[in-house]
Amino acid sequence: MSPEEPKPGLSRRLRDAGRPSIGLVLVAVGAVVALVAVAAGGGPPGSDRREGGGSPNAGADAPAEECRTVDRRFTVRRRARVTVNFTARRPVQATAKGSATAQLADGSGEVTITATASRSATVSARVTVAASAAGSVVTRGKGRACAFAATPAEAVGKARAGAQDRARRQAEGRGGPRAAAQAKRKAQTQARGRAQQRAQERVDQAVPQRRSELQSRAQRSADRQAQAAAARRAAQS
């Protein structure tokens, strides 16, 4: 071989040296190493470059991340239940006249005396009423949330739902006490009105009987007073 001729490759030299089998083995090993490198790298050189400058970990199979912020007004509702006691009262009075006649001590005649008596009382009725009512206020809430999902659209939906839930909780924290106070005032007004009405109805039902009792007592008292006064007058004559 002249100096100007290029040196043959390793496999050529091995074949020339009478060892063709070793050259074939080395070529096969080189091909296997190349295949393993391609499989480990996920493709041929340069295949991990993504359009738009994404990271190698942000491939088509990587989860999508989205964040959303919600800032809106919410209607916060609360219910309250209260118990109210109410007592209705009404004064009742009855007046009666009684008369009595007694013979004079000297037998010259008789004397008649008239007396008046009055009796009074108060009719009362106590009623307990429970009532419930709802109150509502409109207040603003703001929330932000991020979510991962298989697709961007699904991630957006989850992020928006999470942000809205946080915004709603914030609004409920702000408006809940006011809505509860409003509901309590409404319930108290309703319960007081019902209790007052029912108590007045019970008083109205009880007044006639109570007045009749007072009338009887006043009449008996007037009769006794008239009899006593007539007896005293007759004895003095």
C-alpha positions as CSV (number, residue, x, y, z in Angstrom):
1,M,0.0,0.0,0.0
2,S,1.4,3.4,-1.0
3,P,1.5,6.3,1.5
4,E,-1.0,8.3,-0.5
5,E,-3.8,5.7,-0.2
6,P,-6.3,6.3,2.7
7,K,-6.3,3.9,5.6
8,P,-9.1,1.4,5.4
9,G,-11.7,1.3,8.2
10,L,-11.6,-0.9,11.2
11,S,-14.0,-3.4,9.7
12,R,-12.1,-3.5,6.4
13,R,-8.8,-4.0,8.3
14,L,-10.4,-6.8,10.3
15,R,-11.7,-8.5,7.2
16,D,-8.4,-8.1,5.5
17,A,-6.8,-9.6,8.5
18,G,-9.0,-12.6,8.1
19,R,-11.5,-11.8,10.8
20,P,-14.7,-10.8,9.0
21,S,-17.0,-12.1,11.8
22,I,-15.6,-9.6,14.4
23,G,-16.3,-6.7,12.0
24,L,-19.9,-7.7,11.4
25,V,-20.4,-8.0,15.2
26,L,-19.1,-4.5,15.8
27,V,-21.4,-3.0,13.1
28,A,-24.4,-4.8,14.6
29,V,-23.5,-3.4,18.1
30,G,-23.3,0.1,16.7
31,A,-26.8,-0.2,15.2
32,V,-28.3,-1.4,18.5
33,V,-26.7,1.4,20.4
34,A,-28.1,3.9,18.0
35,L,-31.7,2.5,18.3
36,V,-31.5,2.6,22.1
37,A,-30.4,6.2,22.0
38,V,-33.3,7.1,19.8
39,A,-35.8,5.3,22.1
40,A,-34.4,6.9,25.2
41,G,-34.5,10.4,23.7
42,G,-38.1,10.1,22.5
43,G,-37.2,10.5,18.8
44,P,-34.5,11.5,16.5
45,P,-32.3,14.5,17.4
46,G,-34.3,17.7,17.6
47,S,-37.6,16.0,18.0
48,D,-38.1,17.4,21.6
49,R,-38.3,21.0,20.3
50,R,-41.8,22.2,20.7
51,E,-43.5,24.9,18.7
52,G,-43.8,28.1,20.8
53,G,-40.8,27.5,23.0
54,G,-42.5,25.0,25.4
55,S,-40.4,23.0,27.8
56,P,-39.6,19.3,27.1
57,N,-42.0,18.3,29.9
58,A,-44.9,20.2,28.3
59,G,-45.6,17.6,25.7
60,A,-49.0,16.6,24.3
61,D,-49.4,14.1,27.2
62,A,-48.6,16.7,30.0
63,P,-51.6,18.1,32.0
64,A,-52.8,21.6,31.1
65,E,-52.8,24.3,33.8
66,E,-55.2,27.3,33.8
67,C,-55.9,30.0,36.4
68,R,-59.0,32.2,36.6
69,T,-60.2,35.1,38.7
70,V,-63.9,35.8,39.5
71,D,-65.1,39.1,40.8
72,R,-68.9,39.5,40.9
73,R,-71.9,40.2,43.0
74,F,-73.7,37.4,44.9
75,T,-77.1,37.3,46.6
76,V,-76.5,35.9,50.1
77,R,-79.6,34.4,51.8
78,R,-80.1,33.4,55.4
79,R,-83.1,32.2,57.5
80,A,-83.9,32.9,61.1
81,R,-86.5,31.5,63.5
82,V,-87.6,33.4,66.6
83,T,-90.1,32.9,69.4
84,V,-92.1,35.9,70.7
85,N,-94.3,36.2,73.8
86,F,-97.1,38.7,73.8
87,T,-99.6,39.5,76.5
88,A,-102.8,41.4,75.7
89,R,-104.7,43.1,78.5
90,R,-108.1,44.8,78.7
91,P,-109.7,46.4,81.8
92,V,-113.3,45.4,82.5
93,Q,-115.7,47.2,84.8
94,A,-119.3,46.5,85.9
95,T,-121.7,48.7,87.9
96,A,-124.9,47.6,89.7
97,K,-127.6,49.3,91.8
98,G,-129.4,47.7,94.7
99,S,-132.3,48.8,96.9
100,A,-133.7,47.7,100.2
101,T,-136.7,48.6,102.3
102,A,-136.8,48.5,106.1
103,Q,-139.6,49.3,108.7
104,L,-139.0,52.3,110.9
105,A,-138.5,51.4,114.6
106,D,-141.6,53.3,115.7
107,G,-143.7,51.6,113.2
108,S,-144.7,54.8,111.6
109,G,-143.5,53.8,108.2
110,E,-140.6,52.4,106.2
111,V,-137.5,53.6,104.6
112,T,-136.0,52.6,101.2
113,I,-132.3,52.9,100.5
114,T,-130.6,52.6,97.1
115,A,-126.9,51.7,96.9
116,T,-124.5,51.5,94.0
117,A,-121.5,49.1,93.7
118,S,-118.8,48.7,91.1
119,R,-116.3,46.0,90.4
120,S,-113.4,46.1,88.0
121,A,-110.8,43.6,86.8
122,T,-108.2,43.2,84.0
123,V,-108.6,40.4,81.5
124,S,-105.3,39.2,80.1
125,A,-104.1,36.5,77.7
126,R,-100.5,35.5,77.0
127,V,-99.6,33.9,73.7
128,T,-96.3,32.4,72.4
129,V,-95.7,32.4,68.7
130,A,-92.8,31.1,66.7
131,A,-92.1,32.4,63.2
132,S,-89.3,32.0,60.6
133,A,-88.3,34.4,57.8
134,A,-85.6,34.8,55.1
135,G,-83.3,37.7,54.6
136,S,-81.0,38.5,51.7
137,V,-78.3,41.0,50.8
138,V,-76.3,41.5,47.6
139,T,-72.6,41.8,48.2
140,R,-69.4,41.4,46.1
141,G,-67.0,38.5,46.3
142,K,-63.6,37.9,44.6
143,G,-61.7,34.6,44.3
144,R,-58.9,33.1,42.3
145,A,-58.1,29.5,41.6
146,C,-55.8,27.3,39.4
147,A,-56.5,23.9,38.1
148,F,-54.8,21.0,36.2
149,A,-56.7,18.9,33.7
150,A,-56.1,16.7,30.6
151,T,-57.2,19.5,28.2
152,P,-57.1,23.3,28.4
153,A,-60.9,23.6,28.2
154,E,-61.4,21.2,31.1
155,A,-58.7,23.1,33.1
156,V,-60.5,26.4,32.4
157,G,-63.8,25.0,33.6
158,K,-62.3,23.7,36.9
159,A,-60.4,26.9,37.6
160,R,-63.4,29.0,36.9
161,A,-65.6,26.8,39.2
162,G,-63.0,27.0,42.0
163,A,-62.6,30.8,41.7
164,Q,-66.4,31.2,41.8
165,D,-66.6,29.0,44.9
166,R,-64.0,31.1,46.7
167,A,-65.7,34.3,45.6
168,R,-69.1,33.0,46.9
169,R,-67.5,32.1,50.2
170,Q,-66.0,35.5,50.6
171,A,-69.4,37.1,49.8
172,E,-71.1,34.9,52.3
173,G,-68.6,35.8,54.9
174,R,-69.3,39.5,54.3
175,G,-73.1,39.4,53.8
176,G,-74.1,36.5,55.9
177,P,-74.4,38.4,59.2
178,R,-76.4,41.2,57.6
179,A,-78.7,38.7,55.9
180,A,-79.2,36.8,59.2
181,A,-80.0,40.0,61.1
182,Q,-82.5,41.0,58.4
183,A,-84.1,37.6,58.6
184,K,-84.4,37.9,62.4
185,R,-86.0,41.3,62.2
186,K,-88.6,40.0,59.7
187,A,-89.3,36.9,61.8
188,Q,-89.7,39.0,64.9
189,T,-92.2,41.3,63.2
190,Q,-94.2,38.4,61.9
191,A,-94.2,36.6,65.2
192,R,-95.1,39.7,67.2
193,G,-98.0,40.5,64.8
194,R,-99.4,37.0,65.0
195,A,-99.0,36.8,68.8
196,Q,-100.7,40.2,69.3
197,Q,-103.6,39.2,67.1
198,R,-104.1,35.8,68.8
199,A,-103.8,37.4,72.3
200,Q,-106.4,40.0,71.4
201,E,-108.8,37.3,70.1
202,R,-108.5,35.4,73.4
203,V,-109.1,38.5,75.4
204,D,-112.2,39.3,73.2
205,Q,-113.5,35.8,74.0
206,A,-112.9,36.1,77.7
207,V,-114.3,39.6,78.3
208,P,-118.0,38.8,78.1
209,Q,-117.7,36.1,80.7
210,R,-115.5,38.2,83.0
211,R,-117.9,41.1,82.7
212,S,-120.8,38.9,83.6
213,E,-119.0,37.7,86.7
214,L,-118.2,41.2,87.7
215,Q,-121.8,42.3,87.2
216,S,-123.0,39.6,89.6
217,R,-120.5,40.5,92.2
218,A,-121.4,44.2,91.9
219,Q,-125.1,43.4,92.2
220,R,-124.6,41.4,95.3
221,S,-122.5,44.0,96.8
222,A,-125.0,46.8,96.0
223,D,-127.9,44.8,97.5
224,R,-125.9,44.2,100.7
225,Q,-125.0,47.8,101.0
226,A,-128.6,48.9,100.5
227,Q,-129.9,46.5,103.1
228,A,-127.3,47.6,105.6
229,A,-128.0,51.2,105.0
230,A,-131.8,50.8,105.2
231,A,-131.5,48.9,108.5
232,R,-129.3,51.6,110.0
233,R,-131.7,54.4,108.8
234,A,-134.7,52.5,110.2
235,A,-133.1,52.0,113.6
236,Q,-132.2,55.7,113.8
237,S,-135.7,56.9,113.2
